[in-house]
Amino acid sequence: MNIISTFNDSLYGEISFPQLIAKCLASPEIIRLKDIRLSNINCDQTPGLSNTSRFEHIIGCTYLAYIFAKNNNFSERDIYELCVAAMYHDVATPPFGHSFELVLSGFNHEIETRNIIMGSGSNLWKSPYENQYFQGSYPKLPEIISSYNRNVKERLSLERIAEYTIGKGKFGSLIKNDIDLDNLDNIIRAAFYSGIKVDKDLPVRIVNRSKLDERGNLVLAAHDKELIDLWKQAKYLLYDMFLNNKHDLVKELYLQYIFKIALDLNVLTQEDWGLSDRQIITKLVQHSETAELYKKLETNRLPIILMEGWCFEKDYLAWSKKNTKNIEKAMFDLKKVFSQKKQDSNFICAIKKDRRYTKLKNVIFEDKPYLFGKATALGKLGSPERKYFIYIFIDGYMPSKLDRNKNPIMISGQPVKMNKKEVVDKIIDYFTDSGLKINLTYKLSEKGEPLIYEKTLPN
């Protein structure tokens, strides 16, 4: 097998690795990441990002780990363990990333990452031919590390490597923290491919100016604060673009819905997280129902947003607990109304987290904690709380007079309870505001819940 040790990276130019790192990059579990995209969907409005793979990202992470370790005079053992941890932090990423991960039941990214590194504890490689997880091959890292350890005094530890990937151990904070080698590369790489003007060399500049203290903090000189401000500004611009790109946002949430349907129909299984993007698509198109849904996704026959709102993180659980069941009941009743007209329709409720803001608790400037400066192009971008955005879609039946570009109805994200009738009334208002007529009557059930009975429905 030919081992490639030199790569031409889109951000950092030509980069080279020692032979051991190159062997790990050629292992089948890492090669799978060539067919796992960095974004969660095949983006339409940011096509460059659609064709960027996790493999490219982990090469960048490994390079940042390598130069950080060399700059700070790490031992050979520490260099290799940190680099392998940076390389393997995304090894358990499912097809289409979070789009599939969020609908899987019982999937634990950290546990599966550890299983792959340690080479034990998973069913995925008991029958590699059936699962095709590693293209018919077993994970190679344990074998590669074992072979290396035969010829050295300071043996590499798979246990330490696994700990680092989840933010634990001596160098764990470099892999998983508010700002780390992973998101230094991820943010700038995604921003670059999304058309945002960024300094491609910014992650290297930050790494070259950073040290690690005994508490796991990144330590920089006071005059390097501008570098962190630039990274955080790039992150804000990237996620702000994602939140305001409603077309691709709907595509991502609709793909999650398709995955839920596929799991319910046993088209996909929980074990399929180990496949690639192409392999998942192959499974979806082999079943008539999921094939039709996926066809709609790819041809942009997408749902429209009927309602949207947001709530702060501290209110989200209370809002969800009070409203989720009533929203589901309202969706079910409305579906019955539309199906009486022999129109296939589905109502989908989805949540999207606001990732624009980040507290940087692990960055120190000459013994002073990082405080985001006001003198930046966007002002103070810090936020004390993250927000959750709530969306309700209609898929399928679409009244002919409905304007697809109509602004959604805003719903309250405060932790107040909306009963089922209020949810339905708001959705009906959405249609009637467009000059359509939907007349529904309500009767109370024995439990006092409103039931919907159709009178008329628009063509």
C-alpha positions in Angstrom: 0.0 0.0 0.0 1.3 3.5 -0.9 1.6 5.7 2.1 1.2 9.5 1.4 3.0 11.7 3.9 2.7 15.1 2.1 -0.6 16.9 1.4 -1.5 20.1 -0.4 -4.1 21.6 2.0 -6.5 24.4 0.9 -5.8 26.5 4.0 -2.2 25.7 4.9 -0.6 24.8 1.6 1.9 21.9 1.5 2.2 20.0 4.8 4.1 16.9 5.7 3.8 14.3 8.4 6.1 11.6 9.9 5.6 8.1 8.7 3.6 6.9 11.7 1.1 9.8 11.3 0.9 9.1 7.5 0.1 5.4 8.2 -2.7 6.4 10.6 -4.1 8.7 7.9 -4.2 5.7 5.5 -6.2 3.5 7.9 -9.6 2.5 6.6 -11.5 4.1 9.5 -9.9 7.4 8.6 -10.3 6.9 4.8 -14.1 6.6 5.4 -14.1 10.3 6.3 -13.4 11.1 2.7 -17.1 10.3 2.1 -18.4 12.1 5.1 -19.0 15.8 4.3 -18.0 18.6 6.7 -21.4 20.2 6.4 -24.5 18.3 7.5 -26.2 18.5 4.1 -25.5 19.0 0.4 -25.7 22.8 0.7 -27.2 24.7 -2.3 -26.3 28.3 -1.3 -22.7 27.4 -0.1 -21.7 24.8 -2.8 -18.0 24.9 -1.9 -18.8 23.7 1.6 -20.8 20.8 0.3 -17.8 19.2 -1.3 -15.5 19.5 1.7 -14.9 16.3 3.6 -14.2 15.4 7.2 -11.0 13.9 5.9 -9.7 17.3 4.8 -10.7 18.7 8.2 -8.8 16.1 10.2 -5.7 16.5 8.1 -5.9 20.2 9.1 -6.4 19.3 12.8 -3.6 16.9 12.8 -1.3 19.5 11.2 -2.2 22.1 13.9 -1.6 19.5 16.6 1.8 18.6 15.1 3.1 22.2 14.9 1.7 23.0 18.4 3.5 20.0 19.9 6.8 20.8 18.0 6.7 24.5 19.0 6.2 23.5 22.7 9.0 20.8 22.7 6.7 17.8 23.4 8.4 14.4 23.6 8.0 12.1 20.6 5.4 10.1 22.5 3.4 13.2 23.3 3.6 14.5 19.7 2.3 11.3 18.3 -0.5 10.8 20.9 -1.7 14.3 20.5 -1.6 14.1 16.7 -3.5 10.8 16.6 -6.1 12.1 19.0 -6.6 15.2 16.8 -6.9 12.8 13.8 -9.4 10.5 15.4 -11.7 13.0 17.2 -14.2 12.8 14.3 -13.8 9.2 13.4 -17.3 8.2 14.7 -19.1 10.9 12.8 -22.2 9.5 11.2 -23.2 10.1 7.5 -24.4 13.7 7.1 -23.0 14.5 10.5 -25.4 15.9 13.1 -28.4 15.5 10.6 -28.3 11.7 11.2 -26.8 11.7 14.7 -29.6 13.8 16.2 -32.2 11.2 15.3 -30.3 8.1 16.4 -31.5 6.5 19.6 -28.7 5.7 22.1 -25.9 6.7 19.9 -22.9 8.0 21.9 -20.2 9.7 19.8 -17.6 9.5 22.6 -18.2 5.8 23.3 -18.0 4.8 19.6 -14.9 6.9 19.1 -13.3 5.1 22.0 -14.4 1.7 20.6 -12.8 2.5 17.3 -9.5 3.6 18.9 -9.3 0.7 21.3 -10.5 -1.8 18.7 -13.2 -3.3 20.9 -16.7 -3.0 22.1 -18.6 -2.5 18.9 -20.6 -4.8 16.6 -19.5 -2.8 13.5 -16.4 -4.8 12.7 -17.7 -8.3 13.8 -19.1 -8.6 10.2 -17.2 -6.0 8.1 -18.4 -7.5 4.9 -22.1 -6.9 5.8 -21.6 -3.5 7.4 -19.0 -2.2 4.9 -18.1 0.3 7.6 -14.4 0.1 6.8 -14.9 -1.1 3.2 -14.7 -4.7 4.4 -11.7 -4.1 6.7 -11.1 -3.8 10.4 -9.9 -0.6 12.1 -6.1 -0.5 11.8 -5.1 1.9 14.6 -4.5 -0.7 17.3 -2.3 -2.7 14.8 -0.4 0.4 13.8 0.3 1.5 17.3 1.3 -2.0 18.4 3.8 -2.3 15.6 5.3 1.1 16.5 5.6 0.2 20.2 7.8 -2.9 19.5 10.7 -0.6 18.6 10.5 2.2 21.1 11.1 2.7 24.8 8.3 5.3 25.3 5.2 3.3 24.2 2.1 5.0 22.8 -1.1 4.5 24.8 -4.5 4.0 23.0 -6.1 4.7 26.4 -4.5 8.2 26.6 -5.4 8.9 22.9 -9.0 8.0 23.6 -9.1 10.2 26.6 -7.7 13.2 24.7 -10.5 12.9 22.1 -13.1 13.6 24.8 -11.3 16.5 26.4 -9.7 14.5 29.3 -6.1 13.9 30.3 -3.0 15.9 29.9 -3.7 17.3 26.4 -7.5 16.8 26.2 -8.2 20.5 26.4 -6.4 20.9 23.1 -8.9 18.6 21.4 -12.2 19.5 23.1 -12.8 22.9 24.7 -14.4 26.3 24.0 -11.5 26.9 21.5 -9.3 24.0 20.5 -7.4 22.6 17.5 -10.7 21.1 16.2 -12.7 24.3 16.0 -9.7 26.5 15.1 -9.6 24.6 11.8 -13.3 23.8 11.5 -14.5 27.4 11.7 -11.9 28.9 9.3 -12.2 26.0 6.8 -16.0 26.2 6.7 -16.0 30.0 6.5 -13.4 29.9 3.7 -15.5 27.4 1.7 -18.7 29.4 2.4 -17.3 32.5 0.7 -16.6 34.4 3.9 -13.4 36.5 3.7 -11.0 35.1 6.3 -7.3 34.8 6.9 -6.6 31.2 5.9 -3.5 31.1 8.0 -5.3 32.3 11.2 -5.3 28.9 12.9 -1.6 28.5 12.3 -0.9 32.0 13.6 -2.9 31.3 16.8 -1.2 27.9 17.3 2.2 29.4 16.8 1.5 32.0 19.5 -0.1 29.6 22.0 1.2 27.7 25.0 -0.6 25.3 27.4 -0.7 26.0 31.1 -1.1 23.3 33.8 -4.9 23.9 34.0 -5.3 23.2 30.3 -5.7 26.9 29.2 -4.3 28.3 26.0 -2.0 31.1 27.0 -1.2 34.0 24.6 0.5 37.3 24.9 -1.8 40.3 25.4 -1.1 41.7 22.0 -2.3 38.4 20.4 -5.9 39.1 21.6 -6.7 40.4 18.1 -6.1 36.9 16.7 -8.8 35.3 18.9 -11.2 38.2 18.1 -10.7 37.5 14.4 -11.5 33.8 14.9 -14.6 34.5 17.0 -15.8 37.0 14.5 -15.4 34.4 11.7 -17.4 32.0 13.8 -20.2 34.5 14.3 -20.3 35.4 10.6 -20.4 31.7 9.7 -23.2 30.6 12.0 -25.1 33.8 11.3 -25.1 32.9 7.6 -26.3 29.4 8.4 -29.2 30.7 10.5 -30.2 33.2 7.9 -29.8 30.8 5.0 -33.4 29.5 5.3 -33.2 27.4 2.2 -30.4 25.2 3.4 -31.8 25.3 7.0 -35.0 23.8 5.8 -33.0 21.2 3.8 -31.1 20.2 6.9 -34.1 19.9 9.1 -36.0 18.1 6.3 -33.2 15.6 6.0 -33.5 14.8 9.7 -37.2 14.2 9.2 -36.4 11.8 6.3 -33.9 9.9 8.5 -36.7 9.6 11.2 -39.1 8.1 8.6 -36.3 5.8 7.3 -35.6 4.5 10.8 -39.3 3.9 11.5 -39.6 1.9 8.3 -36.4 0.0 9.0 -34.9 1.3 5.8 -32.1 2.4 8.1 -30.9 1.0 11.4 -29.1 2.4 14.4 -26.0 0.5 13.3 -25.9 2.5 10.0 -24.2 5.4 11.6 -21.0 3.7 10.5 -21.7 4.0 6.8 -20.7 6.8 4.4 -22.8 9.5 2.9 -23.1 7.6 -0.4 -24.0 4.3 1.3 -26.8 6.0 3.3 -28.2 7.6 0.1 -28.1 4.1 -1.6 -30.3 2.7 1.2 -32.7 5.6 1.1 -33.4 5.3 -2.7 -34.0 1.6 -2.5 -37.3 2.1 -0.7 -40.2 3.7 -2.5 -41.3 6.0 0.4 -37.9 7.3 1.4 -36.8 7.5 -2.2 -39.7 9.9 -3.0 -38.8 12.0 0.1 -35.1 12.1 -0.9 -36.0 13.0 -4.4 -38.0 16.0 -3.1 -35.0 17.0 -1.0 -32.6 16.9 -4.0 -34.9 18.6 -6.4 -35.7 21.4 -3.8 -39.4 20.6 -3.4 -39.0 21.5 0.2 -41.4 22.2 3.0 -42.2 25.8 3.9 -41.8 27.3 7.4 -45.2 28.0 8.8 -44.2 29.2 12.2 -40.9 30.1 13.9 -39.8 31.5 17.2 -36.9 31.3 19.7 -36.2 30.8 23.3 -33.1 31.1 25.5 -31.3 28.0 26.6 -32.5 28.3 30.2 -36.1 28.4 29.0 -35.9 25.7 26.3 -36.6 22.6 28.5 -39.6 24.4 30.1 -40.9 25.5 26.7 -40.4 22.0 25.2 -42.0 20.2 28.2 -45.1 22.5 28.0 -45.6 22.6 24.3 -44.1 19.6 22.5 -47.1 17.3 23.1 -49.6 19.9 22.2 -47.7 20.8 19.0 -47.6 17.1 18.1 -51.4 16.7 18.7 -52.1 19.8 16.6 -49.9 18.5 13.8 -51.8 15.2 13.9 -55.2 16.8 13.8 -54.2 19.1 10.9 -52.8 16.1 9.0 -56.2 14.4 9.4 -58.0 17.5 8.0 -55.7 17.7 4.9 -55.9 13.9 4.3 -59.7 14.2 4.1 -59.1 16.2 1.0 -56.9 13.3 -0.3 -53.9 15.5 0.1 -50.7 14.0 1.4 -49.2 16.4 4.0 -47.0 16.3 7.0 -46.3 18.9 9.7 -42.9 18.9 11.1 -41.6 20.5 14.4 -37.9 21.1 14.5 -35.3 22.8 16.8 -32.1 24.5 15.7 -29.4 25.7 18.2 -27.9 29.1 17.9 -24.1 28.5 17.7 -23.0 32.1 16.9 -21.9 32.9 20.4 -19.1 31.2 22.5 -17.7 31.9 25.9 -14.0 31.3 25.8 -13.2 30.1 29.3 -10.0 28.4 28.4 -8.1 31.3 26.9 -5.7 33.4 29.0 -3.8 36.5 28.0 -0.8 36.9 30.4 -2.8 35.6 33.4 -5.9 37.6 32.5 -9.1 35.8 31.3 -10.3 36.4 27.8 -13.0 39.2 27.5 -14.3 39.8 24.1 -13.5 43.3 23.0 -15.9 46.0 21.9 -13.6 47.5 19.3 -14.4 45.1 16.5 -16.3 45.4 13.2 -19.4 43.8 14.7 -19.2 45.2 18.2 -19.5 43.0 21.2 -20.5 39.5 19.9 -20.5 37.7 23.2 -23.8 36.5 24.6 -24.6 35.2 28.1 -27.0 32.5 26.8 -27.4 30.4 23.7 -30.7 30.4 21.9 -32.8 27.7 20.4 -34.8 28.4 17.2 -38.2 26.6 16.8 -39.6 25.8 13.4 -42.9 24.2 12.3 -43.1 23.1 8.6 -45.8 21.9 6.3 -44.6 19.3 3.7 -46.7 17.9 0.9 -50.1 19.6 0.5 -49.6 23.2 -0.6 -52.6 25.5 -1.5 -52.1 26.9 -5.0 -52.6 30.5 -3.8 -50.0 30.2 -1.0 -46.9 32.4 -1.4 -43.9 30.2 -0.6 -41.9 33.3 0.3 -44.4 34.5 2.9 -42.8 35.3 6.3 -43.6 32.7 8.9 -45.8 33.4 11.9 -43.8 34.2 15.0 -44.6 32.1 18.1 -43.6 32.8 21.6 -40.5 31.1 22.8 -41.2 32.0 26.4 -41.9 29.1 28.7 -45.6 29.6 28.5 -48.0 26.8 27.5 -49.8 27.0 24.1 -52.7 24.6 23.9 -53.5 22.6 20.8 -56.2 25.0 19.6 -53.7 28.0 19.8 -51.2 26.2 17.7 -53.8 25.3 15.1 -55.2 28.8 15.1 -51.8 30.2 14.4 -51.3 27.8 11.5 -54.7 28.5 10.0 -54.0 32.3 10.3 -50.9 31.7 8.1 -53.2 30.4 5.3 -56.0 33.0 5.8 -53.5 35.9 5.7 -52.8 34.8 2.1 -56.5 35.3 1.2 -57.3 31.6 1.6 -60.3 30.3 3.5 -60.1 27.4 5.9 -63.1 27.0 8.2 -62.6 24.6 11.1 -64.9 24.0 14.1 -63.9 22.8 17.5 -65.6 20.4 19.9 -64.3 19.5 23.2 -63.5 15.9 23.9 -64.4 14.2 27.2 -61.0 15.2 28.5 -61.6 18.8 27.5 -59.2 18.8 24.6 -60.3 20.6 21.3 -61.0 18.2 18.4 -61.0 19.5 14.8 -63.8 19.0 12.3 -63.4 20.2 8.8 -65.9 22.5 7.0 -64.1 23.8 3.9 -60.5 23.7 2.6 -59.0 25.8 -0.2 -58.1 24.3 -3.5 
